Amino acid sequence: MRYRTLTDGTTTFDVSALVLGTMNLGVTTDEETSFAILDRYVEAGGTFLDTANNYGQWGDSNGRLSEQLLGRWLASRGLRDELRLATKVGAAKKDPRLPLSPTPPTNYEGLAAGTIQASAHESLRTLGVEHLDVLYGHVDDLETPLAETVGAFCKLQADGVVGLTGISNVALWRVVEARAEARRQGVPPYALVQQQSSYLYPVPDVERHNWASPELYDYARSVADDDGAGLAVVAYSPLLQGAFVRDDKPLWEGYDHPTSRARLATLHDVARDLGATPNQVALAWLLGGPAPALPIVGASSVAQLDEALGAAELVLDEDVRGRLDAV
Ligand SMILES: NC(=O)c1ccc[n+]([C@@H]2O[C@H](COP(=O)([O-])OP(=O)(O)OC[C@H]3O[C@@H](n4cnc5c(N)ncnc54)[C@H](OP(=O)(O)O)[C@@H]3O)[C@@H](O)[C@H]2O)c1
């Protein structure tokens, strides 16, 4: 396993570079399999778990299924202090009677101060823990003043219930503004930004704010150099949910274009030459980039997780990265 240091200049800790996503654990993956996946991750040196307060809420459930399962697993294993827990607020249902939608009207709870405070404490209760190592805003909220959102995250840090803060599904300019706002308030800035990121690029679209652009990676690299408050890029859906290797998982809308098909062919060629799998090469590509990402892998079986864990040991040399980046 590889490890990374996360810091906002005030709070600093290490995490495993491969994050385990728990979006489906306790939701579509049964409890026994979920526990086996979590146990295997820890056995392999994994320390960073990612959840949210709305996993399962896309269906009919209360949206706390993943947090509830993690709470039961943590209680049964007694491992709280050896792990780093990240959860998210802001994309649970505002009105429980209405569905969630990624397009307006979204019905997201948003990132007003009262919501952040209440939702974070509900996550603490659900997970059965006294503090959250990372709390993200799940989706940016343009309706709430940025100063209010930044101040609310900081209050949780000052109260000792949150370590580092982050934001997800956000435009780069908003990350820059939020960090500047934190500096104005004299409080720690977001230390993590969680975006979709993989070896494939989506077609350009000014409306797409959920993707880690090369410019975001460049920004993350630049702030790491010039002040103590780093910015880690955390990459969700790094395997595009199986689309690199499975016919039953078509490429998402916006990703199915000629360059993707050429990149996938190269990914498979490189994997064959290295004796690795395409998924492992894709994860190693993210882990070892000029601004390294922390991929959050999802798995619905221990075998899938084992394959992903193999990527933690795979280092791509310059020639191989050159082949992968040339397309
Ligand atoms: N911030 C956000 O808005 C956001 C959004 C999405 C996800 N996330 C986070 O990111 C985590 C990971 O997301 P994700 O599940 O979309 O990531 P992913 O790693 O791209 O996809 C995981 C899925 O890929 C398939 N898969 C994994 N390994 C495989 C293998 N070796 N061979 C074939 N198929 C394989 C499995 O699908 P099957 O289960 O169908 O077999 C698995 O459930 C989530 O758990 C969550 O924590 C965050």
The ligand as an SDF file (V2000), in Angstrom:
LIG
                    3D

 48 52  0  0  0  0  0  0  0  0999 V2000
  -18.5550   12.5100   -4.7210 N   0  0  0  0  0  0  0  0  0  0  0  0
  -19.4260   11.9070   -5.4830 C   0  0  0  0  0  0  0  0  0  0  0  0
  -20.3720   12.5140   -6.0160 O   0  0  0  0  0  0  0  0  0  0  0  0
  -19.2780   10.4330   -5.7490 C   0  0  0  0  0  0  0  0  0  0  0  0
  -19.9620    9.8500   -6.8230 C   0  0  0  0  0  0  0  0  0  0  0  0
  -19.7840    8.4840   -7.0540 C   0  0  0  0  0  0  0  0  0  0  0  0
  -18.9530    7.7480   -6.2010 C   0  0  0  0  0  0  0  0  0  0  0  0
  -18.3380    8.3430   -5.1420 N   0  0  0  0  0  0  0  0  0  0  0  0
  -17.4450    7.5830   -4.2280 C   0  0  0  0  0  0  0  0  0  0  0  0
  -16.5350    6.8310   -5.0240 O   0  0  0  0  0  0  0  0  0  0  0  0
  -16.6540    5.4500   -4.6920 C   0  0  0  0  0  0  0  0  0  0  0  0
  -16.3590    4.6090   -5.8900 C   0  0  0  0  0  0  0  0  0  0  0  0
  -17.3130    4.8980   -6.9060 O   0  0  0  0  0  0  0  0  0  0  0  0
  -17.6790    3.8070   -7.9870 P   0  0  0  0  0  0  0  0  0  0  0  0
  -18.2790    2.6170   -7.3210 O   0  0  0  0  0  0  0  0  0  0  0  0
  -18.4320    4.5150   -9.0390 O   0  0  0  0  0  0  0  0  0  0  0  0
  -16.1750    3.4520   -8.4790 O   0  0  0  0  0  0  0  0  0  0  0  0
  -15.5530    2.4610   -9.5230 P   0  0  0  0  0  0  0  0  0  0  0  0
  -14.3600    1.8790   -8.8160 O   0  0  0  0  0  0  0  0  0  0  0  0
  -15.3200    3.1810  -10.8110 O   0  0  0  0  0  0  0  0  0  0  0  0
  -16.6490    1.3610   -9.8050 O   0  0  0  0  0  0  0  0  0  0  0  0
  -16.8520    0.2890   -8.9580 C   0  0  0  0  0  0  0  0  0  0  0  0
  -17.6280   -0.7740   -9.7040 C   0  0  0  0  0  0  0  0  0  0  0  0
  -16.8680   -1.2040  -10.8170 O   0  0  0  0  0  0  0  0  0  0  0  0
  -17.0380   -2.5830  -11.0090 C   0  0  0  0  0  0  0  0  0  0  0  0
  -15.7340   -3.2420  -10.8180 N   0  0  0  0  0  0  0  0  0  0  0  0
  -14.8460   -2.9870   -9.8290 C   0  0  0  0  0  0  0  0  0  0  0  0
  -13.7830   -3.8040   -9.9560 N   0  0  0  0  0  0  0  0  0  0  0  0
  -13.9970   -4.5600  -11.0290 C   0  0  0  0  0  0  0  0  0  0  0  0
  -13.2600   -5.5760  -11.6550 C   0  0  0  0  0  0  0  0  0  0  0  0
  -12.0630   -5.9720  -11.1920 N   0  0  0  0  0  0  0  0  0  0  0  0
  -13.7680   -6.1430  -12.7670 N   0  0  0  0  0  0  0  0  0  0  0  0
  -14.9610   -5.7430  -13.2390 C   0  0  0  0  0  0  0  0  0  0  0  0
  -15.7260   -4.7960  -12.6920 N   0  0  0  0  0  0  0  0  0  0  0  0
  -15.2400   -4.1960  -11.5850 C   0  0  0  0  0  0  0  0  0  0  0  0
  -18.0320   -3.0730   -9.9590 C   0  0  0  0  0  0  0  0  0  0  0  0
  -19.3250   -3.0490  -10.5210 O   0  0  0  0  0  0  0  0  0  0  0  0
  -20.4090   -4.1820  -10.0730 P   0  0  0  0  0  0  0  0  0  0  0  0
  -20.6500   -3.9530   -8.6160 O   0  0  0  0  0  0  0  0  0  0  0  0
  -21.5890   -3.8520  -10.9410 O   0  0  0  0  0  0  0  0  0  0  0  0
  -19.7840   -5.5130  -10.3610 O   0  0  0  0  0  0  0  0  0  0  0  0
  -17.8720   -2.0250   -8.8770 C   0  0  0  0  0  0  0  0  0  0  0  0
  -19.0050   -1.8870   -8.0730 O   0  0  0  0  0  0  0  0  0  0  0  0
  -18.0620    5.3020   -4.1310 C   0  0  0  0  0  0  0  0  0  0  0  0
  -18.1930    4.1560   -3.3180 O   0  0  0  0  0  0  0  0  0  0  0  0
  -18.2020    6.5780   -3.3490 C   0  0  0  0  0  0  0  0  0  0  0  0
  -17.5490    6.4390   -2.1050 O   0  0  0  0  0  0  0  0  0  0  0  0
  -18.4610    9.6820   -4.9240 C   0  0  0  0  0  0  0  0  0  0  0  0
  1  2  1  0
  2  3  2  0
  2  4  1  0
  4  5  1  0
  4 48  2  0
  5  6  2  0
  6  7  1  0
  7  8  2  0
  8  9  1  0
  8 48  1  0
  9 10  1  0
  9 46  1  0
 10 11  1  0
 11 12  1  0
 11 44  1  0
 12 13  1  0
 13 14  1  0
 14 15  2  0
 14 16  1  0
 14 17  1  0
 17 18  1  0
 18 19  2  0
 18 20  1  0
 18 21  1  0
 21 22  1  0
 22 23  1  0
 23 24  1  0
 23 42  1  0
 24 25  1  0
 25 26  1  0
 25 36  1  0
 26 27  1  0
 26 35  1  0
 27 28  2  0
 28 29  1  0
 29 30  1  0
 29 35  2  0
 30 31  1  0
 30 32  2  0
 32 33  1  0
 33 34  2  0
 34 35  1  0
 36 37  1  0
 36 42  1  0
 37 38  1  0
 38 39  2  0
 38 40  1  0
 38 41  1  0
 42 43  1  0
 44 45  1  0
 44 46  1  0
 46 47  1  0
M  CHG  2   8   1  16  -1
M  END
$$$$
